[in-house]
Amino acid sequence: MNTFSGEFGLLVSGIIFALGLTGVIVRRNIIFILMSIEIMLNAAGLAFVVAGARWHQPDGQVMFILYFPWQQRKCLWVSPLRFSFSGVSKRWT
Protein backbone atom coordinates (compact mmCIF):
# COMPACT_ATOMS: atom_id res chain seq x y z
CA MET A 1 0.00 0.00 0.00
CA ASN A 2 1.46 3.32 -1.06
CA THR A 3 1.00 6.13 1.40
CA PHE A 4 2.40 9.60 1.44
CA SER A 5 3.77 11.36 4.45
CA GLY A 6 2.05 14.22 6.17
CA GLU A 7 5.04 16.43 5.50
CA PHE A 8 4.62 15.95 1.75
CA GLY A 9 0.93 16.88 1.98
CA LEU A 10 1.70 20.00 3.96
CA LEU A 11 4.45 20.91 1.50
CA VAL A 12 2.02 20.62 -1.41
CA SER A 13 -0.53 22.65 0.54
CA GLY A 14 2.06 25.35 1.21
CA ILE A 15 3.07 25.52 -2.44
CA ILE A 16 -0.57 25.81 -3.56
CA PHE A 17 -1.19 28.50 -0.93
CA ALA A 18 1.89 30.43 -2.12
CA LEU A 19 0.65 30.27 -5.72
CA GLY A 20 -2.72 31.65 -4.63
CA LEU A 21 -1.10 34.40 -2.60
CA THR A 22 1.06 35.34 -5.58
CA GLY A 23 -2.07 35.57 -7.71
CA VAL A 24 -3.73 37.87 -5.17
CA ILE A 25 -0.69 40.15 -5.03
CA VAL A 26 0.12 40.24 -8.76
CA ARG A 27 -3.29 40.29 -10.44
CA ARG A 28 -5.43 43.40 -10.73
CA ASN A 29 -8.57 41.80 -12.16
CA ILE A 30 -11.24 41.06 -9.55
CA ILE A 31 -12.08 37.68 -11.09
CA PHE A 32 -8.47 36.49 -10.95
CA ILE A 33 -8.15 37.77 -7.39
CA LEU A 34 -11.24 35.80 -6.36
CA MET A 35 -9.91 32.71 -8.12
CA SER A 36 -6.60 33.10 -6.28
CA ILE A 37 -8.42 33.39 -2.96
CA GLU A 38 -10.28 30.20 -3.86
CA ILE A 39 -6.94 28.47 -4.50
CA MET A 40 -5.69 29.64 -1.10
CA LEU A 41 -8.82 28.31 0.62
CA ASN A 42 -8.44 24.96 -1.15
CA ALA A 43 -4.84 24.79 0.09
CA ALA A 44 -6.06 25.43 3.62
CA GLY A 45 -8.64 22.66 3.20
CA LEU A 46 -5.92 20.30 2.01
CA ALA A 47 -3.86 21.18 5.09
CA PHE A 48 -6.88 20.39 7.30
CA VAL A 49 -7.35 17.00 5.66
CA VAL A 50 -3.65 16.13 5.86
CA ALA A 51 -3.46 17.15 9.51
CA GLY A 52 -6.56 15.10 10.31
CA ALA A 53 -5.07 12.08 8.54
CA ARG A 54 -1.79 12.54 10.39
CA TRP A 55 -3.45 12.36 13.82
CA HIS A 56 -6.05 9.79 12.71
CA GLN A 57 -8.91 12.17 13.51
CA PRO A 58 -11.88 13.05 11.27
CA ASP A 59 -11.68 16.74 12.23
CA GLY A 60 -9.85 17.76 9.05
CA GLN A 61 -12.43 16.16 6.80
CA VAL A 62 -15.28 17.67 8.83
CA MET A 63 -13.79 21.16 8.53
CA PHE A 64 -13.41 20.72 4.78
CA ILE A 65 -17.00 19.48 4.45
CA LEU A 66 -18.20 22.54 6.37
CA TYR A 67 -16.31 24.69 3.87
CA PHE A 68 -18.41 23.45 0.90
CA PRO A 69 -21.64 25.37 1.66
CA TRP A 70 -19.66 28.58 1.95
CA GLN A 71 -17.99 27.85 -1.38
CA GLN A 72 -21.32 27.24 -3.10
CA ARG A 73 -22.80 30.42 -1.64
CA LYS A 74 -19.82 32.37 -2.90
CA CYS A 75 -20.33 31.00 -6.43
CA LEU A 76 -23.86 32.40 -6.42
CA TRP A 77 -22.64 36.00 -6.28
CA VAL A 78 -19.38 35.64 -8.24
CA SER A 79 -21.08 34.41 -11.45
CA PRO A 80 -23.37 37.45 -11.89
CA LEU A 81 -20.41 39.68 -11.02
CA ARG A 82 -18.40 38.07 -13.81
CA PHE A 83 -21.18 38.55 -16.35
CA SER A 84 -21.73 42.16 -15.35
CA PHE A 85 -18.03 42.95 -15.81
CA SER A 86 -17.93 41.24 -19.20
CA GLY A 87 -20.86 43.38 -20.37
CA VAL A 88 -19.14 46.57 -19.26
CA SER A 89 -15.92 45.73 -21.07
CA LYS A 90 -17.78 44.98 -24.32
CA ARG A 91 -19.72 48.20 -24.10
CA TRP A 92 -16.63 50.40 -23.71
CA THR A 93 -14.54 48.83 -26.46
N, C-alpha and C positions, 0 to 999 in steps of 0.2 A: 504494500500500500504506500503510495507516494503522498507524503505530506509536506507542507511548507512550514517554515518556522514563523513564529510571530514577528520576529525582527524583520523578515523579508516583507511581510504584509504591512508593517508600519512604515518601512522604507518606501514601498510603492505608494502608500497613502500620503506620505510626506511629499513625494515627487509630484503626485497629482495635485495636491494642495498648492504646491509652489507654482505649478503651471497655471492654476486658476488665479492665484494671486498676481502673477505676472500679467494675465489677461485683464484683470481689474485695473492694474496700474497703467498699462500701456494703451489700452483701447479707449476711444472717446465715444463710441457709439453705445447707446443705452442697451441695445439688444445684446451686443457682445459682452457688455459688463454683466448683464443679468445671466448670460450663459456661463460666464466665468465664475460668478457666485454659485451657480448651480454645480459646477465642477468642484468647487471648494467644499460645498455641503456633501457631495457624494464622497469626497475623500474623507471627510469627518465620519460619515456613515461607515465607510470601510474600516476606519480605525476603531470604531465601536465594535464592529463584528469581529475583527481580529483580536481585540482585547478580550471580548467575551469568550472567544474560542480558546484563548491562551489560559484563562482561569476556569475553563469548563463551566461557565455560567451563561444562561440565556439572556442576560441583561443587554448585551450588545445587539442581539437580534431584535429584542423588544424595542430598544431605542430607535433602531432603523425602521421598524414597522410603524412606529409612531410618527416618523418623519414623512411617510407617504401621504397622509391626508393634507399636510401642509404643502407638499410639493404639488399635489393636484389642485389645490385652491390657488396656488400661485400661477399655475398655467391658465387658469380662467381669466386672469386679468392681464397676463403678458400677451396672449394672442391678439386681443383687440388693440392693444397698444402697438403691436407690430404692424397690424394692418392700417392703423391710423397714421403711423409714420411713413409707411410706404405710399399712401395716398398723397401726403404732403410733399414728398420728394418728387413724385411724378408731376404734381401741379406746378412746381416751381422750376422745372427744367424745360 
